[in-house]
Amino acid sequence: MATDPTQRYYRAPCPGCGAPVEFKSAQSTHAVCGYCQSTVVRSGEVLTRLGKMAELFDDHSPLQLMASGRIALDGKDTPFTLIGRLQYKGDAGVWTEWVAFLEDGSTATLGEDNGAYVFTRRIDPGREMPPAERFRIGTTTAINGKPYSVAYTGQASLISAQGELPKLPPLGQPFGMVELRSADGEVVSIDYGHTPPSVERGRAVLLEDLQLKGLKDESAKDEKGRQFNCPHCGAPVQVKLAGTKSITCGSCASIISLDSGVGGELRSAEQDEPVQPLIPLGSKGQLQGVHWQVVGFQHRMGVEPGDDEHFGWSEYLLYNQKRGFAFLVDSEEGWSMVRPTTGAPQLSSNGRTATYMGTKYELKYTYEAETTYVLGEFYWQVTRGQKTSNRDFASAKGLLSLEQTPNEVTWSAGDKLASDTVAKAFKLDDKADVLKRDDPGPFVAQSGLGCGTIILIAIIIIILLIILSNCSGSSGSGYRSSGGSFGGYSSGGSHK
């Protein structure tokens, strides 16, 4: 266990049932009894029962209490142990925060959201935090002199907890949450469930990099899923992922909302004009060294501002238990694979470039996007007609996509994929011709061309560009005219 041998533990009987309740961290004020689920508060050497904690939402997380690992903090390899668990629900979904006990006696947070993980520690922001409603999506603010972009604002509430915990907000009572992100990949979470607001800062992590021990036995996971009858046609519908917020009926293709749970009131919406995915739902394949399964599909349409010419593309939602979700995008410009970023790229003042992790990306397209057809399971509340404002950027290193809704800004980053790579990954060699797209690559002069020929070609290209520019009477608007999106819509819960 990641503990300091000089750390003094405190143990006392639960005032609800008499079972032992242990506090490992001197910073912890609350705990949930593992026997009777009573919430107890520590005041000196006395434990007081506050009430009973609600049942945990079973999210099939591989993590559990007392799992231990190691993380690099301030250049030092630091052991930690997970001693507490809090589950929150907001307008964007459900997520979990694990209380990590460090060897110096302090605590940190391992945030878990749809297979994505962020490790954060509490900081002093150096100033009084303004009210949550003062933050505006897409604007820039500073924490300790460093600029951050406002990526999310909304309401959240504590729905359940387990183990040893810091001071708790009232169960089920909404409070403000603000999420900030930087151009170098940092995330800052401002929790208004505390007074003054709790501010934490950190970065995304991968489970395999944390060297975790004591994880759940994966064989204990219930693979049978949940089943109910479609409220529209009555056909059986099976939910396979615990965090699913929307699913489509395999028989009538109605979109079914699971926002109230399978046992709650089910709302559905019919879909016509079906779009068949080229890669069947349930297909498994390996891309970029990770094994993925196709769990969702959506077709989207886009249009540039002031134009009535639409273009379409498809997005496949991929899932891996330890890596979370990714999007495989199929457009006229080719295949690409993207994932939501933890940080927020820095936009230039004119919006023509975005810088992320030291790389500058040039704006290629600006357009409005709308979801027109969906199939499968989704970790956010998907609806037909869902709209976002999009901007796509590109560099020699990859792709960058910005999607914005009234209360969230989502950045996604990724790379282009060759068509044959996609076909081989999902064992669809028989569909290789159907999956074939233009696979653009960097310009490389052929070895048989002389220097004079290359210069002549360059001069001809320049002349043609000048002629085309004069004919159009414009230097280029940066609007999208064809193709698809670089990124996937990824709203669905905070990273904290």
C-alpha positions in Angstrom: 0.0 0.0 0.0 1.2 3.5 -0.8 1.5 4.9 2.7 4.1 6.6 4.9 5.0 4.3 7.8 4.9 7.3 10.2 1.3 8.2 9.2 -1.1 7.7 12.1 -4.4 6.1 11.2 -7.7 6.7 13.0 -10.2 4.0 13.5 -13.6 4.1 15.3 -16.8 2.2 15.4 -19.6 3.3 12.9 -22.3 5.1 14.9 -24.9 3.3 12.7 -23.8 -0.4 12.9 -20.7 -0.6 15.1 -18.4 -1.8 12.3 -14.9 -0.3 12.2 -14.5 2.9 10.1 -10.9 3.8 9.3 -9.4 7.2 8.2 -6.0 6.9 6.5 -5.7 10.6 5.6 -5.7 13.4 8.1 -7.4 15.5 5.5 -10.5 13.3 5.3 -13.5 14.5 7.2 -16.1 12.0 5.9 -16.4 8.3 5.2 -19.1 5.8 4.1 -19.3 2.7 6.2 -18.7 -0.4 4.1 -21.3 -2.4 6.0 -24.4 -0.2 6.5 -23.6 2.6 3.9 -24.0 5.2 6.7 -22.3 8.5 5.9 -20.2 9.5 9.0 -18.4 12.8 9.7 -15.2 13.0 11.8 -14.9 15.7 14.4 -11.8 15.2 16.5 -12.0 11.7 17.9 -15.8 11.5 17.5 -17.8 10.0 14.5 -21.3 11.3 13.8 -23.8 9.6 11.5 -25.3 12.0 8.9 -27.5 9.6 7.1 -27.4 6.7 4.6 -25.6 7.0 1.3 -27.3 6.0 -2.0 -26.3 2.9 -3.9 -23.4 3.3 -6.3 -24.1 3.4 -10.0 -22.5 0.3 -11.5 -20.2 1.7 -14.2 -18.1 -1.5 -14.6 -15.0 0.5 -13.9 -11.8 -1.5 -13.7 -10.8 0.5 -10.6 -11.8 -0.2 -7.0 -11.0 0.9 -3.5 -7.5 0.0 -2.2 -6.1 -0.3 -5.7 -2.6 1.2 -5.7 -0.3 2.6 -8.4 2.5 5.1 -9.1 2.6 8.4 -10.9 5.3 11.0 -11.6 4.6 14.2 -9.6 7.1 17.1 -9.6 9.7 14.8 -11.3 9.3 12.2 -8.5 7.8 8.7 -8.8 5.0 8.8 -6.2 3.0 5.8 -4.9 -0.7 6.3 -4.2 -3.7 4.3 -3.0 -7.4 4.8 -3.9 -9.3 5.3 -0.6 -12.5 6.9 -1.7 -15.0 7.2 -4.6 -17.5 9.9 -5.5 -20.0 9.7 -8.3 -21.4 12.8 -9.9 -24.2 13.5 -12.4 -24.4 16.6 -14.5 -26.2 17.8 -17.6 -23.5 16.2 -19.6 -23.5 12.7 -18.0 -22.2 10.7 -15.0 -18.6 10.5 -14.0 -16.5 9.3 -11.0 -13.8 10.9 -8.9 -11.4 8.6 -7.0 -9.6 10.0 -3.9 -5.9 9.1 -4.2 -3.9 8.9 -0.9 -0.3 9.9 -1.5 2.7 8.8 0.6 3.2 12.3 2.1 -0.3 12.1 3.6 -1.9 14.5 1.1 -4.7 13.5 -1.3 -5.2 13.9 -5.1 -8.0 13.0 -7.5 -8.2 10.4 -10.3 -11.1 11.5 -12.4 -12.8 8.7 -14.5 -15.1 9.6 -17.4 -16.2 7.2 -20.1 -12.8 5.4 -20.1 -10.8 8.7 -20.0 -8.7 9.5 -16.9 -7.3 12.7 -15.4 -5.0 12.9 -12.4 -5.3 16.2 -10.5 -4.2 17.9 -7.3 -5.7 20.8 -5.4 -4.0 24.2 -6.0 -4.2 27.7 -4.8 -5.5 29.7 -7.7 -3.9 32.9 -6.4 -7.1 34.9 -6.4 -10.8 34.6 -5.5 -12.8 32.6 -8.0 -15.7 34.5 -9.6 -19.2 33.0 -9.6 -19.6 30.1 -11.9 -22.1 32.0 -14.1 -19.4 34.6 -14.9 -17.4 32.1 -17.0 -18.4 32.0 -20.7 -17.7 29.1 -23.1 -14.7 29.7 -25.4 -13.4 32.7 -23.5 -9.9 32.9 -21.9 -9.1 33.2 -18.2 -5.9 33.0 -16.2 -4.9 30.8 -13.2 -1.7 31.8 -11.5 -0.7 33.8 -14.6 -1.3 30.9 -17.1 -4.0 31.3 -19.8 -6.8 28.7 -20.0 -9.8 28.3 -22.2 -13.3 27.8 -20.7 -14.3 24.4 -22.0 -17.3 23.6 -19.9 -19.8 25.2 -17.5 -22.8 23.5 -16.0 -24.5 22.0 -13.0 -23.6 18.8 -11.2 -24.7 16.9 -8.1 -23.3 14.1 -5.9 -25.3 10.9 -6.5 -23.2 8.4 -4.4 -20.0 7.9 -2.6 -17.9 5.1 -1.1 -14.9 4.9 1.3 -12.9 7.7 2.8 -13.8 11.2 1.5 -13.1 14.9 1.8 -15.9 17.3 2.8 -19.0 16.4 0.8 -21.6 18.6 -1.0 -25.2 17.7 0.0 -26.4 14.5 -1.7 -28.4 15.3 -4.9 -28.1 19.1 -4.5 -26.9 20.8 -7.7 -23.8 23.0 -7.7 -21.7 24.8 -10.3 -18.8 23.1 -12.2 -16.4 24.9 -14.5 -13.7 23.2 -16.6 -10.7 25.0 -18.0 -8.1 23.7 -20.5 -4.7 24.9 -21.7 -2.8 24.6 -25.0 -0.2 22.3 -23.4 -2.8 19.7 -22.2 -3.6 20.8 -18.7 -7.1 20.7 -17.2 -8.3 22.8 -14.3 -11.6 21.9 -12.5 -13.4 24.5 -10.4 -15.9 22.8 -8.0 -18.5 25.2 -6.5 -19.8 22.5 -4.2 -17.3 23.7 -1.7 -16.8 27.1 0.0 -14.6 28.6 -1.2 -14.6 26.7 -4.6 -12.2 23.8 -4.8 -9.6 24.3 -7.7 -7.7 21.3 -9.0 -5.2 21.0 -11.8 -3.7 18.1 -13.7 -3.3 16.1 -16.9 -4.7 13.1 -18.7 -3.2 9.7 -17.9 -3.4 6.2 -19.2 -4.2 3.3 -16.8 -1.2 1.3 -18.0 1.1 4.1 -17.2 -0.1 4.2 -13.6 1.2 0.7 -12.9 -2.0 -0.1 -11.0 -2.4 -3.2 -8.8 -5.5 -4.6 -7.2 -7.8 -3.8 -10.1 -11.2 -5.6 -10.4 -11.2 -9.1 -11.8 -12.5 -8.4 -15.4 -14.2 -11.8 -15.4 -16.6 -10.5 -12.8 -18.1 -8.0 -15.2 -21.6 -8.8 -16.2 -21.5 -9.2 -20.0 -25.2 -10.1 -20.3 -26.1 -6.4 -20.3 -29.5 -4.9 -19.7 -32.6 -5.6 -21.8 -35.9 -4.0 -22.3 -38.6 -3.8 -25.0 -38.6 -0.9 -27.5 -41.3 1.6 -26.5 -42.1 2.1 -30.2 -42.3 -1.4 -31.8 -41.9 -3.8 -28.8 -38.8 -5.6 -30.0 -36.2 -6.5 -27.4 -33.3 -4.1 -27.1 -30.1 -5.0 -25.3 -27.7 -2.4 -23.7 -24.1 -3.6 -23.5 -22.3 -0.6 -22.1 -23.0 0.6 -18.6 -22.6 4.3 -19.4 -24.9 4.3 -22.4 -27.2 7.4 -22.6 -28.9 6.7 -26.0 -29.4 3.5 -28.0 -31.2 2.7 -31.2 -33.7 -0.2 -31.7 -32.3 -2.9 -34.0 -35.7 -3.5 -35.5 -37.3 -0.1 -36.1 -34.2 2.1 -35.7 -36.0 4.4 -33.2 -33.6 6.5 -31.0 -34.3 5.6 -27.3 -33.2 7.8 -24.4 -31.9 6.0 -21.3 -31.5 9.2 -19.3 -33.8 7.9 -16.6 -32.4 4.4 -16.7 -33.8 1.2 -18.2 -36.3 1.0 -15.4 -37.5 4.6 -15.9 -39.7 6.1 -18.5 -38.3 5.4 -22.0 -38.6 8.1 -24.6 -38.1 7.3 -28.3 -38.0 9.1 -31.6 -38.6 7.4 -35.0 -36.0 7.7 -37.7 -36.6 7.4 -41.4 -34.3 7.3 -44.4 -31.9 4.8 -42.9 -28.2 5.0 -43.6 -26.3 1.7 -43.5 -22.8 1.7 -42.0 -20.1 0.2 -44.1 -18.5 -1.3 -41.0 -21.1 -3.3 -39.1 -21.9 -2.5 -35.4 -20.1 -4.9 -33.2 -17.1 -5.3 -35.5 -13.7 -5.6 -33.7 -10.4 -4.3 -35.1 -7.0 -3.0 -34.1 -6.0 0.5 -35.0 -2.9 2.4 -33.8 -2.0 -0.6 -31.6 -5.3 -0.6 -29.7 -8.1 -3.2 -30.0 -11.5 -1.4 -30.6 -15.1 -2.4 -31.0 -17.6 -0.5 -33.1 -20.5 0.4 -30.7 -22.1 3.4 -32.4 -22.6 5.0 -35.8 -23.9 8.4 -36.8 -24.3 10.2 -40.2 -23.9 13.9 -40.2 -24.5 16.8 -42.6 -22.7 20.1 -42.8 -23.2 23.4 -44.5 -21.0 26.5 -44.6 -22.5 29.7 -43.3 -24.6 31.6 -45.9 -24.6 28.6 -48.3 -27.3 26.0 -49.1 -25.0 23.3 -50.4 -24.8 20.4 -47.9 -22.1 17.7 -47.6 -22.2 14.5 -45.5 -19.9 12.2 -43.6 -20.1 9.2 -41.2 -18.6 8.7 -37.8 -18.1 5.3 -36.1 -17.9 5.3 -32.3 -15.2 2.9 -31.1 -14.7 1.6 -27.6 -11.9 0.1 -25.6 -12.3 -0.6 -21.8 -9.0 1.0 -20.8 -8.8 3.7 -23.5 -12.4 4.8 -23.6 -13.9 6.1 -26.8 -12.6 7.3 -30.1 -14.1 8.3 -33.5 -13.4 6.7 -36.9 -14.4 9.3 -39.4 -15.3 8.5 -43.1 -15.5 11.5 -45.4 -14.8 12.3 -49.0 -11.4 13.4 -48.0 -10.5 10.0 -46.6 -10.5 8.1 -43.3 -9.3 9.6 -40.0 -9.3 8.6 -36.4 -9.7 11.2 -33.6 -10.1 11.4 -29.8 -11.2 14.3 -27.6 -8.3 16.2 -26.2 -7.8 17.0 -22.5 -6.2 20.4 -23.2 -7.6 23.2 -25.3 -5.7 24.5 -28.3 -4.9 28.2 -28.3 -6.7 30.0 -31.1 -5.0 33.0 -32.8 -6.7 36.4 -32.6 -8.1 36.1 -36.1 -9.1 32.4 -35.6 -7.1 31.3 -38.6 -4.6 29.1 -36.7 -4.7 26.9 -33.5 -1.7 25.8 -31.5 -1.7 22.6 -29.5 1.1 20.8 -27.7 3.6 23.0 -29.6 2.2 22.4 -33.1 0.5 25.1 -35.2 -2.6 24.0 -37.2 -4.0 26.0 -40.1 -7.8 26.5 -40.4 -9.2 24.6 -43.4 -13.0 24.7 -43.0 -15.8 26.4 -41.0 -19.3 25.0 -41.1 -22.4 24.1 -39.2 -23.0 20.3 -38.5 -26.2 18.4 -37.9 -26.7 14.7 -36.9 -29.1 13.1 -39.3 -29.1 9.4 -38.5 -27.7 7.2 -35.6 -27.3 3.5 -34.8 -26.0 1.7 -31.7 -25.0 3.0 -28.3 -23.7 6.4 -27.3 -22.2 7.8 -24.0 -23.9 11.1 -24.5 -27.6 12.0 -25.1 -27.7 11.8 -28.8 -30.7 13.2 -30.8 -31.5 13.4 -34.4 -31.1 17.1 -35.5 -28.4 17.7 -32.9 -26.4 20.7 -34.1 -22.8 22.0 -33.5 -20.6 24.8 -34.9 -17.4 23.3 -36.3 -14.0 24.4 -37.4 -11.4 22.0 -38.8 -7.6 22.6 -38.7 -4.7 20.6 -40.2 -0.9 20.4 -40.0 1.8 18.1 -41.3 1.5 16.2 -38.0 -2.3 15.6 -37.9 -5.8 17.0 -37.6 -7.6 19.2 -35.1 -11.3 19.8 -34.8 -13.4 22.2 -32.8 -17.1 21.7 -32.0 -19.1 24.1 -30.0 -22.6 24.0 -28.3 -24.1 26.6 -26.1 -22.5 25.1 -22.9 -19.5 23.1 -24.1 -16.4 23.4 -26.4 -15.0 20.1 -27.5 -11.6 19.7 -29.2 -10.6 16.5 -30.9 -7.2 15.6 -32.4 -6.1 12.7 -34.6 -4.6 11.5 -37.8 -5.6 10.4 -41.3 -5.7 6.7 -42.0 -5.1 4.9 -45.3 -8.2 3.1 -46.7 -6.5 -0.3 -46.7 -5.5 0.2 -43.1 -9.2 0.4 -42.1 -10.2 -2.6 -44.3 -7.4 -4.8 -42.8 -8.1 -3.6 -39.2 -11.8 -4.8 -39.4 -11.1 -7.8 -41.7 -13.2 -6.2 -44.5 -10.9 -7.1 -47.4 -14.0 -8.0 -49.4 -15.2 -4.4 -49.0 -11.8 -2.8 -49.8 -13.2 -1.2 -53.0 -16.2 0.2 -51.2 -14.0 1.6 -48.3 -11.5 3.1 -50.8 -11.1 6.8 -50.4 -8.5 9.4 -51.7 -5.5 8.9 -49.4 -3.6 12.2 -49.7 0.0 12.2 -48.7 2.9 14.7 -48.7 4.2 15.8 -52.0 7.4 14.0 -52.9 9.2 14.6 -56.3 9.9 11.5 -58.3 13.5 10.5 -58.6 13.3 10.7 -62.4 12.6 14.4 -62.4 15.4 16.9 -62.9 15.7 20.2 -61.1 14.7 22.2 -64.2 11.5 20.2 -64.5 10.6 20.7 -60.9 11.1 24.5 -61.1 9.0 24.6 -64.3 6.1 22.7 -62.6 6.3 25.1 -59.6 6.1 28.1 -61.9 3.1 26.7 -63.8 1.3 26.0 -60.4 1.9 29.6 -59.2 0.5 31.0 -62.5 -2.6 28.8 -62.2 -3.1 29.9 -58.6 -2.9 33.6 -59.6 -5.4 33.0 -62.4 -7.8 31.2 -60.2 -7.5 33.8 -57.5 -8.3 36.6 -59.9 -11.3 34.7 -61.3 -12.8 34.0 -57.8 -12.3 37.6 -56.6 -11.6 36.3 -53.2 -8.6 35.2 -51.2 -10.5 32.2 -49.7 -13.1 32.2 -46.9 -11.9 29.0 -45.1 -15.4 27.6 -45.4 -15.8 23.9 -46.1 -17.1 23.0 -49.6 -17.0 19.2 -49.6 -15.9 16.2 -47.6 -16.6 15.5 -44.0 -15.5 16.3 -40.5 -12.1 15.7 -38.9 -13.7 15.1 -35.5 -16.5 13.4 -33.7 -19.1 14.9 -31.4 -18.0 14.0 -27.9 -20.1 15.7 -25.3 -20.9 13.5 -22.3 -19.5 14.3 -18.9 -16.6 16.2 -17.4 -13.1 14.9 -17.4 -13.2 15.4 -13.6 
